[in-house]
Amino acid sequence: MIRAPMARPLEDPLDVGQCASQRVDLVREFAVGKFERLRDSVSRPEGQAAVSLHFHVAGGYPAAEGSVSGSVWLVCQRCLAEFEARLASPVRIAFVDDEAGAATVPEDYEAVMVDAGRLMLADLVEDEMLLALPLVPMHATPAECGAKREVEAVVAAPTVEKGPVQRPFAALQDLLKR
Ligand SMILES: [Zn+2]
């Protein structure tokens, strides 16, 4: 028996029209190391990015709402130590075919251009992760940041008890006085 090929709306590239009309809920994970552009902006090709989307129709356009989140390794610009940063970005997108569509999507939606109604989900996730990168990466709290520890160490230094100063010639001077 020959079966007709099943529609597979959840494979990349996604058919956004089909996802929207079926109100698809989708969760997917990607390795940061697979993203060529993102890899250049982080200090290690490690970490995961996750996307969670609910597809629907908004203003007549296929649309998706949800979030992109993940963790990447960055270099703190205050203490120059590497740290793992959590990124999270809410997503509310309407998919359009051309510039004209971009002007007419519902107000609270971001227009994203897709070719022939097909979306490479991996590209979308990479774009959102890049946008979520901090302009100046820094440890979230001073307690985590090595720069603060160094400042504390400098402040603490003068209070450290010093041993008796060695003066080798002191004894010699005593001898000469005799
Ligand atoms: Zn730091």
Backbone and ligand atoms as CSV (ligand in chain L), in Angstrom:
chain,resi,resn,atom,element,x,y,z
A,1,MET,N,N,0.833,-1.194,0.000
A,1,MET,CA,C,0.000,0.000,0.000
A,1,MET,C,C,0.872,1.251,0.000
A,2,ILE,N,N,0.559,2.161,-0.884
A,2,ILE,CA,C,1.337,3.395,-0.969
A,2,ILE,C,C,0.601,4.503,-0.226
A,3,ARG,N,N,1.308,5.080,0.721
A,3,ARG,CA,C,0.680,6.170,1.474
A,3,ARG,C,C,1.132,7.511,0.913
A,4,ALA,N,N,0.205,8.455,0.904
A,4,ALA,CA,C,0.562,9.806,0.480
A,4,ALA,C,C,1.526,10.388,1.517
A,5,PRO,N,N,2.517,11.148,1.042
A,5,PRO,CA,C,3.446,11.732,2.016
A,5,PRO,C,C,2.684,12.620,3.002
A,6,MET,N,N,2.995,12.458,4.273
A,6,MET,CA,C,2.313,13.270,5.295
A,6,MET,C,C,2.852,14.694,5.256
A,7,ALA,N,N,1.973,15.621,5.503
A,7,ALA,CA,C,2.423,16.997,5.657
A,7,ALA,C,C,3.249,17.060,6.940
A,8,ARG,N,N,4.416,17.661,6.863
A,8,ARG,CA,C,5.272,17.732,8.053
A,8,ARG,C,C,5.549,19.192,8.383
A,9,PRO,N,N,4.575,19.865,8.984
A,9,PRO,CA,C,4.717,21.310,9.205
A,9,PRO,C,C,5.796,21.670,10.215
A,10,LEU,N,N,6.299,20.687,10.981
A,10,LEU,CA,C,7.259,21.028,12.033
A,10,LEU,C,C,8.718,20.828,11.618
A,11,GLU,N,N,8.936,20.544,10.354
A,11,GLU,CA,C,10.311,20.428,9.861
A,11,GLU,C,C,10.757,21.773,9.301
A,12,ASP,N,N,12.051,22.105,9.489
A,12,ASP,CA,C,12.628,23.291,8.857
A,12,ASP,C,C,12.778,23.032,7.366
A,13,PRO,N,N,12.409,23.933,6.453
A,13,PRO,CA,C,11.770,25.214,6.769
A,13,PRO,C,C,10.283,25.049,7.079
A,14,LEU,N,N,9.857,25.749,8.105
A,14,LEU,CA,C,8.464,25.647,8.542
A,14,LEU,C,C,7.541,26.351,7.572
A,15,ASP,N,N,6.407,25.749,7.321
A,15,ASP,CA,C,5.341,26.406,6.564
A,15,ASP,C,C,4.529,27.229,7.563
A,16,VAL,N,N,4.793,28.535,7.608
A,16,VAL,CA,C,4.183,29.357,8.669
A,16,VAL,C,C,2.660,29.453,8.517
A,17,GLY,N,N,2.179,29.402,7.259
A,17,GLY,CA,C,0.732,29.445,7.027
A,17,GLY,C,C,0.044,28.220,7.614
A,18,GLN,N,N,0.655,27.074,7.388
A,18,GLN,CA,C,0.107,25.827,7.903
A,18,GLN,C,C,0.178,25.785,9.434
A,19,CYS,N,N,1.324,26.218,9.984
A,19,CYS,CA,C,1.472,26.262,11.441
A,19,CYS,C,C,0.417,27.173,12.067
A,20,ALA,N,N,0.180,28.326,11.403
A,20,ALA,CA,C,-0.770,29.297,11.951
A,20,ALA,C,C,-2.190,28.752,11.912
A,21,SER,N,N,-2.580,28.142,10.786
A,21,SER,CA,C,-3.967,27.672,10.672
A,21,SER,C,C,-4.206,26.472,11.599
A,22,GLN,N,N,-3.145,25.721,11.898
A,22,GLN,CA,C,-3.294,24.582,12.829
A,22,GLN,C,C,-2.996,24.981,14.273
A,23,ARG,N,N,-2.699,26.254,14.480
A,23,ARG,CA,C,-2.372,26.771,15.816
A,23,ARG,C,C,-1.358,25.867,16.522
A,24,VAL,N,N,-0.271,25.652,15.829
A,24,VAL,CA,C,0.772,24.739,16.315
A,24,VAL,C,C,1.500,25.341,17.521
A,25,ASP,N,N,1.729,24.516,18.535
A,25,ASP,CA,C,2.632,24.872,19.642
A,25,ASP,C,C,3.929,24.118,19.425
A,26,LEU,N,N,5.028,24.833,19.508
A,26,LEU,CA,C,6.295,24.230,19.127
A,26,LEU,C,C,7.389,24.594,20.123
A,27,VAL,N,N,8.149,23.599,20.531
A,27,VAL,CA,C,9.314,23.824,21.391
A,27,VAL,C,C,10.501,23.127,20.739
A,28,ARG,N,N,11.600,23.847,20.620
A,28,ARG,CA,C,12.758,23.272,19.940
A,28,ARG,C,C,14.039,23.772,20.610
A,29,GLU,N,N,15.073,22.928,20.609
A,29,GLU,CA,C,16.366,23.336,21.181
A,29,GLU,C,C,17.462,23.281,20.128
A,30,PHE,N,N,18.395,24.197,20.257
A,30,PHE,CA,C,19.523,24.250,19.332
A,30,PHE,C,C,20.822,24.396,20.126
A,31,ALA,N,N,21.909,23.830,19.587
A,31,ALA,CA,C,23.230,24.025,20.201
A,31,ALA,C,C,23.813,25.336,19.699
A,32,VAL,N,N,24.286,26.168,20.623
A,32,VAL,CA,C,24.873,27.461,20.256
A,32,VAL,C,C,26.029,27.266,19.267
A,33,GLY,N,N,26.783,26.179,19.430
A,33,GLY,CA,C,27.932,25.910,18.562
A,33,GLY,C,C,27.571,25.741,17.101
A,34,LYS,N,N,26.280,25.460,16.821
A,34,LYS,CA,C,25.840,25.272,15.429
A,34,LYS,C,C,25.551,26.605,14.732
A,35,PHE,N,N,25.434,27.672,15.528
A,35,PHE,CA,C,25.105,28.980,14.953
A,35,PHE,C,C,26.385,29.712,14.573
A,36,GLU,N,N,26.645,29.841,13.260
A,36,GLU,CA,C,27.919,30.424,12.832
A,36,GLU,C,C,28.084,31.886,13.234
A,37,ARG,N,N,26.993,32.668,13.099
A,37,ARG,CA,C,27.100,34.095,13.426
A,37,ARG,C,C,27.197,34.299,14.936
A,38,LEU,N,N,26.365,33.598,15.679
A,38,LEU,CA,C,26.376,33.738,17.136
A,38,LEU,C,C,27.702,33.275,17.722
A,39,ARG,N,N,28.273,32.218,17.130
A,39,ARG,CA,C,29.531,31.650,17.614
A,39,ARG,C,C,30.643,32.695,17.634
A,40,ASP,N,N,30.608,33.639,16.648
A,40,ASP,CA,C,31.635,34.687,16.580
A,40,ASP,C,C,31.490,35.719,17.692
A,41,SER,N,N,30.319,35.754,18.341
A,41,SER,CA,C,30.057,36.798,19.339
A,41,SER,C,C,30.171,36.286,20.765
A,42,VAL,N,N,30.478,35.004,20.916
A,42,VAL,CA,C,30.574,34.446,22.265
A,42,VAL,C,C,31.979,33.897,22.480
A,43,SER,N,N,32.333,33.641,23.734
A,43,SER,CA,C,33.713,33.230,24.011
A,43,SER,C,C,33.914,31.721,23.905
A,44,ARG,N,N,32.842,30.954,23.936
A,44,ARG,CA,C,32.932,29.491,23.763
A,44,ARG,C,C,31.767,29.015,22.911
A,45,PRO,N,N,31.997,28.004,22.062
A,45,PRO,CA,C,30.885,27.482,21.249
A,45,PRO,C,C,30.049,26.487,22.052
A,46,GLU,N,N,29.611,26.911,23.239
A,46,GLU,CA,C,28.845,26.018,24.116
A,46,GLU,C,C,27.523,26.659,24.491
A,47,GLY,N,N,26.660,25.855,25.077
A,47,GLY,CA,C,25.376,26.364,25.540
A,47,GLY,C,C,24.244,25.958,24.611
A,48,GLN,N,N,23.046,26.233,25.049
A,48,GLN,CA,C,21.842,25.848,24.317
A,48,GLN,C,C,20.943,27.058,24.120
A,49,ALA,N,N,20.191,27.014,23.053
A,49,ALA,CA,C,19.156,28.013,22.836
A,49,ALA,C,C,17.835,27.259,22.650
A,50,ALA,N,N,16.808,27.723,23.317
A,50,ALA,CA,C,15.506,27.074,23.208
A,50,ALA,C,C,14.489,28.066,22.682
A,51,VAL,N,N,13.590,27.577,21.885
A,51,VAL,CA,C,12.518,28.429,21.379
A,51,VAL,C,C,11.189,27.771,21.703
A,52,SER,N,N,10.248,28.601,22.112
A,52,SER,CA,C,8.902,28.132,22.391
A,52,SER,C,C,7.942,29.081,21.680
A,53,LEU,N,N,7.157,28.566,20.770
A,53,LEU,CA,C,6.291,29.426,19.971
A,53,LEU,C,C,4.868,28.872,19.903
A,54,HIS,N,N,3.923,29.779,19.941
A,54,HIS,CA,C,2.534,29.429,19.667
A,54,HIS,C,C,2.125,30.135,18.372
A,55,PHE,N,N,1.828,29.355,17.355
A,55,PHE,CA,C,1.432,29.933,16.066
A,55,PHE,C,C,-0.055,30.242,16.055
A,56,HIS,N,N,-0.397,31.318,15.387
A,56,HIS,CA,C,-1.796,31.727,15.267
A,56,HIS,C,C,-1.894,32.705,14.092
A,57,VAL,N,N,-3.078,33.207,13.868
A,57,VAL,CA,C,-3.273,34.197,12.810
A,57,VAL,C,C,-3.526,35.545,13.468
A,58,ALA,N,N,-2.803,36.585,13.025
A,58,ALA,CA,C,-2.981,37.923,13.589
A,58,ALA,C,C,-3.107,38.927,12.451
A,59,GLY,N,N,-4.238,39.609,12.409
A,59,GLY,CA,C,-4.460,40.599,11.358
A,59,GLY,C,C,-4.388,39.990,9.966
A,60,GLY,N,N,-4.731,38.725,9.861
A,60,GLY,CA,C,-4.697,38.055,8.573
A,60,GLY,C,C,-3.333,37.466,8.219
A,61,TYR,N,N,-2.348,37.703,9.076
A,61,TYR,CA,C,-1.002,37.172,8.811
A,61,TYR,C,C,-0.712,35.961,9.698
A,62,PRO,N,N,0.046,34.997,9.152
A,62,PRO,CA,C,0.553,33.940,10.032
A,62,PRO,C,C,1.430,34.599,11.101
A,63,ALA,N,N,1.269,34.184,12.347
A,63,ALA,CA,C,2.003,34.848,13.422
A,63,ALA,C,C,2.440,33.837,14.463
A,64,ALA,N,N,3.387,34.254,15.290
A,64,ALA,CA,C,3.867,33.383,16.356
A,64,ALA,C,C,4.230,34.229,17.568
A,65,GLU,N,N,3.911,33.684,18.747
A,65,GLU,CA,C,4.212,34.381,19.984
A,65,GLU,C,C,4.876,33.397,20.937
A,66,GLY,N,N,5.853,33.884,21.677
A,66,GLY,CA,C,6.543,33.005,22.620
A,66,GLY,C,C,7.849,33.618,23.053
A,67,SER,N,N,8.870,32.788,23.140
A,67,SER,CA,C,10.151,33.312,23.602
A,67,SER,C,C,11.309,32.486,23.059
A,68,VAL,N,N,12.452,33.161,23.010
A,68,VAL,CA,C,13.717,32.494,22.726
A,68,VAL,C,C,14.591,32.725,23.953
A,69,SER,N,N,15.183,31.663,24.475
A,69,SER,CA,C,16.035,31.817,25.651
A,69,SER,C,C,17.194,30.843,25.552
A,70,GLY,N,N,18.214,31.114,26.322
A,70,GLY,CA,C,19.361,30.223,26.291
A,70,GLY,C,C,20.505,30.766,27.103
A,71,SER,N,N,21.620,30.035,27.057
A,71,SER,CA,C,22.801,30.497,27.776
A,71,SER,C,C,23.997,30.501,26.837
A,72,VAL,N,N,24.817,31.529,26.998
A,72,VAL,CA,C,26.045,31.651,26.193
A,72,VAL,C,C,27.192,32.071,27.108
A,73,TRP,N,N,28.403,31.828,26.650
A,73,TRP,CA,C,29.585,32.256,27.408
A,73,TRP,C,C,30.084,33.578,26.866
A,74,LEU,N,N,30.230,34.562,27.757
A,74,LEU,CA,C,30.701,35.887,27.374
A,74,LEU,C,C,31.866,36.281,28.281
A,75,VAL,N,N,32.574,37.348,27.879
A,75,VAL,CA,C,33.668,37.851,28.708
A,75,VAL,C,C,33.210,39.133,29.390
A,76,CYS,N,N,33.249,39.140,30.704
A,76,CYS,CA,C,32.835,40.312,31.489
A,76,CYS,C,C,33.790,41.470,31.183
A,77,GLN,N,N,33.229,42.629,30.813
A,77,GLN,CA,C,34.061,43.770,30.437
A,77,GLN,C,C,34.563,44.542,31.649
A,78,ARG,N,N,34.166,44.111,32.849
A,78,ARG,CA,C,34.650,44.777,34.061
A,78,ARG,C,C,35.839,44.016,34.656
A,79,CYS,N,N,35.713,42.674,34.687
A,79,CYS,CA,C,36.803,41.902,35.301
A,79,CYS,C,C,37.514,40.998,34.290
A,80,LEU,N,N,37.048,40.985,33.030
A,80,LEU,CA,C,37.635,40.212,31.941
A,80,LEU,C,C,37.617,38.701,32.177
A,81,ALA,N,N,36.758,38.258,33.080
A,81,ALA,CA,C,36.590,36.824,33.292
A,81,ALA,C,C,35.398,36.336,32.471
A,82,GLU,N,N,35.494,35.074,32.065
A,82,GLU,CA,C,34.379,34.464,31.333
A,82,GLU,C,C,33.226,34.165,32.279
A,83,PHE,N,N,32.021,34.295,31.798
A,83,PHE,CA,C,30.880,33.882,32.609
A,83,PHE,C,C,29.758,33.401,31.701
A,84,GLU,N,N,28.859,32.609,32.282
A,84,GLU,CA,C,27.738,32.076,31.523
A,84,GLU,C,C,26.566,33.033,31.686
A,85,ALA,N,N,26.098,33.577,30.579
A,85,ALA,CA,C,25.018,34.558,30.628
A,85,ALA,C,C,23.708,33.920,30.163
A,86,ARG,N,N,22.646,34.205,30.882
A,86,ARG,CA,C,21.313,33.762,30.474
A,86,ARG,C,C,20.701,34.837,29.579
A,87,LEU,N,N,20.237,34.444,28.423
A,87,LEU,CA,C,19.581,35.385,27.521
A,87,LEU,C,C,18.123,34.980,27.383
A,88,ALA,N,N,17.252,35.951,27.310
A,88,ALA,CA,C,15.844,35.652,27.096
A,88,ALA,C,C,15.223,36.789,26.303
A,89,SER,N,N,14.431,36.429,25.340
A,89,SER,CA,C,13.842,37.440,24.484
A,89,SER,C,C,12.405,37.049,24.143
A,90,PRO,N,N,11.450,37.887,24.522
A,90,PRO,CA,C,10.070,37.589,24.118
A,90,PRO,C,C,9.921,37.797,22.615
A,91,VAL,N,N,9.059,37.023,22.003
A,91,VAL,CA,C,8.897,37.069,20.549
A,91,VAL,C,C,7.421,37.232,20.225
A,92,ARG,N,N,7.099,38.202,19.379
A,92,ARG,CA,C,5.739,38.314,18.841
A,92,ARG,C,C,5.877,38.770,17.391
A,93,ILE,N,N,5.696,37.828,16.505
A,93,ILE,CA,C,6.057,38.031,15.109
A,93,ILE,C,C,4.874,37.779,14.188
A,94,ALA,N,N,4.758,38.615,13.168
A,94,ALA,CA,C,3.849,38.319,12.060
A,94,ALA,C,C,4.709,38.110,10.822
A,95,PHE,N,N,4.427,37.054,10.091
A,95,PHE,CA,C,5.250,36.702,8.924
A,95,PHE,C,C,4.664,37.335,7.670
A,96,VAL,N,N,5.527,38.032,6.944
A,96,VAL,CA,C,5.086,38.722,5.732
A,96,VAL,C,C,5.946,38.296,4.548
A,97,ASP,N,N,5.387,38.514,3.356
A,97,ASP,CA,C,6.100,38.135,2.127
A,97,ASP,C,C,6.942,39.270,1.569
A,98,ASP,N,N,6.538,40.508,1.875
A,98,ASP,CA,C,7.241,41.641,1.272
A,98,ASP,C,C,7.187,42.869,2.182
A,99,GLU,N,N,7.867,43.928,1.745
A,99,GLU,CA,C,7.940,45.178,2.505
A,99,GLU,C,C,6.558,45.761,2.754
A,100,ALA,N,N,5.673,45.644,1.772
A,100,ALA,CA,C,4.336,46.208,1.901
A,100,ALA,C,C,3.612,45.568,3.079
A,101,GLY,N,N,3.776,44.258,3.224
A,101,GLY,CA,C,3.154,43.554,4.338
A,101,GLY,C,C,3.687,44.031,5.673
A,102,ALA,N,N,4.998,44.365,5.694
A,102,ALA,CA,C,5.641,44.785,6.939
A,102,ALA,C,C,4.965,46.007,7.540
A,103,ALA,N,N,4.383,46.860,6.672
A,103,ALA,CA,C,3.760,48.095,7.146
A,103,ALA,C,C,2.349,47.858,7.686
A,104,THR,N,N,1.776,46.710,7.417
A,104,THR,CA,C,0.367,46.514,7.766
A,104,THR,C,C,0.130,45.417,8.809
A,105,VAL,N,N,1.189,44.902,9.428
A,105,VAL,CA,C,0.984,43.899,10.483
A,105,VAL,C,C,0.413,44.600,11.723
A,106,PRO,N,N,-0.290,43.857,12.579
A,106,PRO,CA,C,-0.829,44.482,13.799
A,106,PRO,C,C,0.273,45.198,14.583
A,107,GLU,N,N,-0.112,46.279,15.255
A,107,GLU,CA,C,0.830,47.212,15.861
A,107,GLU,C,C,1.849,46.563,16.810
A,108,ASP,N,N,1.391,45.624,17.624
A,108,ASP,CA,C,2.298,45.045,18.619
A,108,ASP,C,C,3.041,43.813,18.098
A,109,TYR,N,N,3.048,43.651,16.789
A,109,TYR,CA,C,3.788,42.536,16.193
A,109,TYR,C,C,4.985,43.054,15.416
A,110,GLU,N,N,6.064,42.292,15.463
A,110,GLU,CA,C,7.239,42.598,14.666
A,110,GLU,C,C,7.085,41.842,13.345
A,111,ALA,N,N,7.300,42.547,12.240
A,111,ALA,CA,C,7.182,41.888,10.940
A,111,ALA,C,C,8.485,41.166,10.605
A,112,VAL,N,N,8.374,39.911,10.225
A,112,VAL,CA,C,9.538,39.146,9.785
A,112,VAL,C,C,9.257,38.633,8.378
A,113,MET,N,N,10.179,38.932,7.482
A,113,MET,CA,C,10.011,38.546,6.093
A,113,MET,C,C,10.371,37.068,5.906
A,114,VAL,N,N,9.473,36.329,5.270
A,114,VAL,CA,C,9.784,34.928,4.956
A,114,VAL,C,C,9.609,34.713,3.458
A,115,ASP,N,N,10.473,33.873,2.923
A,115,ASP,CA,C,10.438,33.592,1.498
A,115,ASP,C,C,9.421,32.488,1.224
A,116,ALA,N,N,8.413,32.791,0.416
A,116,ALA,CA,C,7.387,31.825,0.025
A,116,ALA,C,C,6.715,31.166,1.240
A,117,GLY,N,N,6.585,31.947,2.338
A,117,GLY,CA,C,5.879,31.427,3.509
A,117,GLY,C,C,6.653,30.387,4.297
A,118,ARG,N,N,7.964,30.313,4.038
A,118,ARG,CA,C,8.773,29.301,4.716
A,118,ARG,C,C,9.761,29.954,5.670
A,119,LEU,N,N,9.812,29.427,6.870
A,119,LEU,CA,C,10.679,29.980,7.900
A,119,LEU,C,C,11.745,28.967,8.306
A,120,MET,N,N,13.013,29.417,8.280
A,120,MET,CA,C,14.077,28.611,8.871
A,120,MET,C,C,14.099,28.971,10.358
A,121,LEU,N,N,13.555,28.077,11.169
A,121,LEU,CA,C,13.432,28.359,12.597
A,121,LEU,C,C,14.803,28.625,13.226
A,122,ALA,N,N,15.802,27.867,12.787
A,122,ALA,CA,C,17.156,28.044,13.335
A,122,ALA,C,C,17.650,29.477,13.119
A,123,ASP,N,N,17.374,30.058,11.942
A,123,ASP,CA,C,17.804,31.438,11.660
A,123,ASP,C,C,17.105,32.424,12.588
A,124,LEU,N,N,15.813,32.196,12.807
A,124,LEU,CA,C,15.044,33.079,13.690
A,124,LEU,C,C,15.615,33.040,15.107
A,125,VAL,N,N,15.902,31.839,15.580
A,125,VAL,CA,C,16.432,31.681,16.941
A,125,VAL,C,C,17.803,32.348,17.054
A,126,GLU,N,N,18.641,32.168,16.033
A,126,GLU,CA,C,19.964,32.799,16.055
A,126,GLU,C,C,19.842,34.324,16.060
A,127,ASP,N,N,18.950,34.859,15.227
A,127,ASP,CA,C,18.723,36.310,15.197
A,127,ASP,C,C,18.307,36.825,16.569
A,128,GLU,N,N,17.363,36.130,17.195
A,128,GLU,CA,C,16.858,36.584,18.494
A,128,GLU,C,C,17.939,36.505,19.561
A,129,MET,N,N,18.777,35.466,19.508
A,129,MET,CA,C,19.873,35.338,20.474
A,129,MET,C,C,20.878,36.474,20.281
A,130,LEU,N,N,21.178,36.803,19.009
A,130,LEU,CA,C,22.117,37.898,18.728
A,130,LEU,C,C,21.571,39.223,19.257
A,131,LEU,N,N,20.264,39.433,19.064
A,131,LEU,CA,C,19.634,40.675,19.537
A,131,LEU,C,C,19.626,40.744,21.062
A,132,ALA,N,N,19.568,39.587,21.707
A,132,ALA,CA,C,19.486,39.551,23.170
A,132,ALA,C,C,20.853,39.683,23.838
A,133,LEU,N,N,21.939,39.611,23.040
A,133,LEU,CA,C,23.273,39.749,23.634
A,133,LEU,C,C,23.420,41.127,24.264
A,134,PRO,N,N,23.995,41.200,25.455
A,134,PRO,CA,C,24.201,42.522,26.058
A,134,PRO,C,C,25.244,43.314,25.270
A,135,LEU,N,N,25.030,44.634,25.188
A,135,LEU,CA,C,25.965,45.514,24.478
A,135,LEU,C,C,27.329,45.461,25.152
A,136,VAL,N,N,27.320,45.554,26.466
A,136,VAL,CA,C,28.546,45.448,27.263
A,136,VAL,C,C,28.340,44.310,28.262
A,137,PRO,N,N,28.875,43.125,27.933
A,137,PRO,CA,C,28.661,41.988,28.831
A,137,PRO,C,C,29.302,42.238,30.201
A,138,MET,N,N,28.537,41.995,31.252
A,138,MET,CA,C,29.084,42.131,32.603
A,138,MET,C,C,28.401,41.139,33.531
A,139,HIS,N,N,29.133,40.701,34.555
A,139,HIS,CA,C,28.517,39.870,35.579
A,139,HIS,C,C,27.258,40.584,36.097
A,140,ALA,N,N,26.237,39.790,36.411
A,140,ALA,CA,C,24.951,40.364,36.808
A,140,ALA,C,C,25.053,41.110,38.130
A,141,THR,N,N,25.844,40.596,39.065
A,141,THR,CA,C,25.946,41.253,40.372
A,141,THR,C,C,27.412,41.471,40.720
A,142,PRO,N,N,27.702,42.526,41.503
A,142,PRO,CA,C,29.090,42.789,41.909
A,142,PRO,C,C,29.695,41.600,42.653
A,143,ALA,N,N,28.864,40.846,43.369
A,143,ALA,CA,C,29.373,39.707,44.137
A,143,ALA,C,C,30.001,38.654,43.222
A,144,GLU,N,N,29.477,38.532,42.000
A,144,GLU,CA,C,29.995,37.538,41.051
A,144,GLU,C,C,31.211,38.044,40.306
A,145,CYS,N,N,31.390,39.357,40.289
A,145,CYS,CA,C,32.382,39.960,39.411
A,145,CYS,C,C,33.759,39.978,40.063
A,146,GLY,N,N,34.756,39.453,39.345
A,146,GLY,CA,C,36.112,39.380,39.857
A,146,GLY,C,C,36.719,40.749,40.127
A,147,ALA,N,N,36.304,41.789,39.367
A,147,ALA,CA,C,36.854,43.126,39.531
A,147,ALA,C,C,36.620,43.620,40.952
A,148,LYS,N,N,35.455,43.273,41.503
A,148,LYS,CA,C,35.130,43.715,42.850
A,148,LYS,C,C,36.025,43.026,43.874
A,149,ARG,N,N,36.277,41.738,43.625
A,149,ARG,CA,C,37.140,41.001,44.551
A,149,ARG,C,C,38.544,41.618,44.591
A,150,GLU,N,N,39.038,42.079,43.406
A,150,GLU,CA,C,40.365,42.684,43.365
A,150,GLU,C,C,40.401,43.974,44.163
A,151,VAL,N,N,39.340,44.781,44.021
A,151,VAL,CA,C,39.276,46.034,44.764
A,151,VAL,C,C,39.295,45.747,46.260
A,152,GLU,N,N,38.547,44.753,46.691
A,152,GLU,CA,C,38.521,44.383,48.107
A,152,GLU,C,C,39.909,43.964,48.579
A,153,ALA,N,N,40.615,43.231,47.698
A,153,ALA,CA,C,41.935,42.741,48.069
A,153,ALA,C,C,42.892,43.906,48.280
A,154,VAL,N,N,42.809,44.936,47.410
A,154,VAL,CA,C,43.692,46.088,47.530
A,154,VAL,C,C,43.404,46.849,48.819
A,155,VAL,N,N,42.104,47.023,49.100
A,155,VAL,CA,C,41.708,47.723,50.318
A,155,VAL,C,C,42.190,46.950,51.545
A,156,ALA,N,N,42.120,45.634,51.453
A,156,ALA,CA,C,42.446,44.803,52.601
A,156,ALA,C,C,43.954,44.751,52.850
A,157,ALA,N,N,44.737,44.976,51.798
A,157,ALA,CA,C,46.176,44.757,51.900
A,157,ALA,C,C,46.869,45.496,53.042
A,158,PRO,N,N,46.621,46.816,53.253
A,158,PRO,CA,C,47.368,47.538,54.283
A,158,PRO,C,C,47.113,47.015,55.696
A,159,THR,N,N,45.995,46.337,55.902
A,159,THR,CA,C,45.698,45.868,57.252
A,159,THR,C,C,46.410,44.554,57.565
A,160,VAL,N,N,47.019,43.967,56.505
A,160,VAL,CA,C,47.709,42.694,56.735
A,160,VAL,C,C,48.927,42.933,57.628
A,161,GLU,N,N,49.075,42.149,58.674
A,161,GLU,CA,C,50.215,42.279,59.597
A,161,GLU,C,C,51.513,41.935,58.879
A,162,LYS,N,N,52.476,42.796,58.996
A,162,LYS,CA,C,53.774,42.504,58.383
A,162,LYS,C,C,54.712,41.973,59.461
A,163,GLY,N,N,55.577,41.105,59.071
A,163,GLY,CA,C,56.565,40.570,60.012
A,163,GLY,C,C,57.631,41.627,60.288
A,164,PRO,N,N,58.538,41.397,61.212
A,164,PRO,CA,C,59.612,42.357,61.498
A,164,PRO,C,C,60.482,42.574,60.262
A,165,VAL,N,N,60.828,43.854,60.007
A,165,VAL,CA,C,61.632,44.169,58.834
A,165,VAL,C,C,63.052,43.643,59.053
A,166,GLN,N,N,63.524,42.925,58.068
A,166,GLN,CA,C,64.878,42.374,58.178
A,166,GLN,C,C,65.902,43.464,57.852
A,167,ARG,N,N,66.774,43.758,58.739
A,167,ARG,CA,C,67.815,44.763,58.467
A,167,ARG,C,C,69.168,44.132,58.754
A,168,PRO,N,N,69.740,43.514,57.734
A,168,PRO,CA,C,70.970,42.743,57.970
A,168,PRO,C,C,72.120,43.586,58.501
A,169,PHE,N,N,72.123,44.903,58.169
A,169,PHE,CA,C,73.271,45.712,58.587
A,169,PHE,C,C,73.119,46.258,59.997
A,170,ALA,N,N,71.954,46.083,60.577
A,170,ALA,CA,C,71.731,46.586,61.927
A,170,ALA,C,C,72.728,45.954,62.893
A,171,ALA,N,N,72.883,44.652,62.758
A,171,ALA,CA,C,73.804,43.949,63.651
A,171,ALA,C,C,75.245,44.389,63.417
A,172,LEU,N,N,75.585,44.652,62.139
A,172,LEU,CA,C,76.942,45.092,61.785
A,172,LEU,C,C,77.240,46.438,62.436
A,173,GLN,N,N,76.236,47.380,62.353
A,173,GLN,CA,C,76.416,48.699,62.945
A,173,GLN,C,C,76.669,48.571,64.437
A,174,ASP,N,N,75.972,47.652,65.069
A,174,ASP,CA,C,76.179,47.420,66.495
A,174,ASP,C,C,77.616,47.004,66.760
A,175,LEU,N,N,78.161,46.150,65.891
A,175,LEU,CA,C,79.538,45.680,66.049
A,175,LEU,C,C,80.534,46.821,65.908
A,176,LEU,N,N,80.285,47.762,64.896
A,176,LEU,CA,C,81.218,48.841,64.620
A,176,LEU,C,C,81.265,49.854,65.767
A,177,LYS,N,N,80.168,49.967,66.506
A,177,LYS,CA,C,80.098,50.945,67.586
A,177,LYS,C,C,81.008,50.526,68.761
A,178,ARG,N,N,81.359,49.263,68.792
A,178,ARG,CA,C,82.142,48.792,69.917
A,178,ARG,C,C,83.577,49.284,69.842
L,1,ZN,ZN,ZN,32.998,40.534,36.079
